[in-house]
Amino acid sequence: MRTSDSDLRANDNETRGGNLRKEDGHLRYLLTAYVFGDISPSGRREVERHVTSCQQCHRELNEIRNTLGLVEDALDP
Amino acid sequence: MTDQDLLRAYVDSEDVDSLGTFLSRYQSPLLRFVSRFLKDDAAAQDIVQETFLRVVRQPNRLLDVASCHNWLLRVARNLSVDYLRGAIRLRKQASELAEESAATASTTADLSADRSLEKEEARERVRQEIAGLQPRHRELMLLRVQEGKTYREIAEITGLTVTNVGYLIHQAMKTLAVRLQDLNEDRS
């Protein structure tokens, strides 16, 4: 079962002032949730839309994706 | 037979074989998780044993849970955290081990140009970096990547909020990305 983006948003509202982004506008842990596939369809679309126009998040997304590839490979029994 | 069928047979008829079948299903997955979390195979055996003892003592507690695997992971994880808290010496040993392994890795890297060996060295390096994460990050990474649990399931197992799970896993991934930057560049 995927984590609902509204769960993230609701908890985020409680603990972090309702801001899923950094103050500078870049996505935060939504990028990692996206790479893990643990994100709602609307969250997925938000990430995909954002990284087409934000070089920094695009680079970070690739970095997280590559890191996950390394981790999965290392933990593969 | 489902987990619930096996447990019901044990509760209702004291069918020890059913209990054995149930426990054997989870022995390897639990050992794998706890061993990597604690970085101590012997302690992991004890933790899994203690987890199973709780099932034997109070099997009724599992009859109504949505996922026996998640319940067992939560108990094993809590026992592991207690163990870590009570064993400061482990931290010292882990640090010494990491230094030893890093020294070995750099030596062997110099000695061999063999591609498959390099690959295995890279995998070992990644495992070391995972082992070197702070315990909270390490357990979340293992639950997500190794055990395939969702953020929501991890929240249930650890008692964290879903947001905190997402935030901490992101931090763990960023930490690993920095420490594995050289390997990441090789993949790009």
Contacts between the chains, C-beta under 8 A, distances in Angstrom:
chain1	res1	chain2	res2	distance
A	1	B	150	5.6
A	1	B	152	6.2
A	1	B	153	7.7
A	2	B	150	6.7
A	3	B	150	5.9
A	3	B	151	4.0
A	3	B	152	5.2
A	3	B	162	5.7
A	3	B	166	7.2
A	7	B	152	7.1
A	7	B	162	4.7
A	7	B	163	7.5
A	8	B	162	6.4
A	8	B	163	5.6
A	8	B	166	5.9
A	11	B	161	4.9
A	11	B	162	5.7
A	11	B	163	3.3
A	11	B	164	7.5
A	12	B	163	5.4
A	14	B	163	7.8
A	15	B	161	7.3
A	15	B	163	6.1
A	15	B	164	7.6
A	16	B	163	7.4
A	28	B	167	7.7
A	28	B	170	6.7
A	29	B	166	4.6
A	29	B	167	5.2
A	29	B	169	7.2
A	29	B	170	3.4
A	31	B	170	7.3
A	32	B	166	7.0
A	32	B	169	5.9
A	32	B	170	4.1
A	32	B	173	5.1
A	33	B	151	7.0
A	33	B	166	5.4
A	33	B	170	7.7
A	35	B	173	7.9
A	36	B	144	6.5
A	36	B	151	7.8
A	36	B	169	7.5
A	38	B	144	7.9
A	38	B	150	5.6
A	38	B	151	4.9
A	38	B	166	7.6
A	62	B	188	7.2
A	63	B	177	5.0
A	63	B	184	6.2
A	64	B	173	5.3
A	64	B	174	7.7
A	64	B	177	6.5
A	66	B	177	7.8
A	66	B	184	4.6
A	66	B	187	4.9
A	66	B	188	6.6
A	67	B	173	5.7
A	67	B	176	5.2
A	67	B	177	4.4
A	67	B	180	6.1
A	67	B	184	6.2
A	68	B	145	7.4
A	68	B	173	7.0
A	69	B	187	6.6
A	70	B	122	7.5
A	70	B	126	5.0
A	70	B	176	7.7
A	70	B	180	5.8
A	70	B	183	5.8
A	70	B	184	7.1
A	70	B	187	7.2
A	71	B	126	6.2
A	71	B	130	6.7
A	71	B	141	6.9
A	71	B	145	5.4
A	71	B	176	6.6
A	72	B	145	6.0
A	73	B	123	6.0
A	73	B	126	7.2
A	74	B	123	4.5
A	74	B	124	7.7
A	74	B	126	3.6
A	74	B	127	4.9
A	74	B	130	6.9
A	75	B	36	7.7
A	75	B	127	7.4
A	75	B	130	7.4
A	75	B	142	7.6
A	75	B	145	5.6
A	75	B	146	4.8
A	77	B	32	7.2
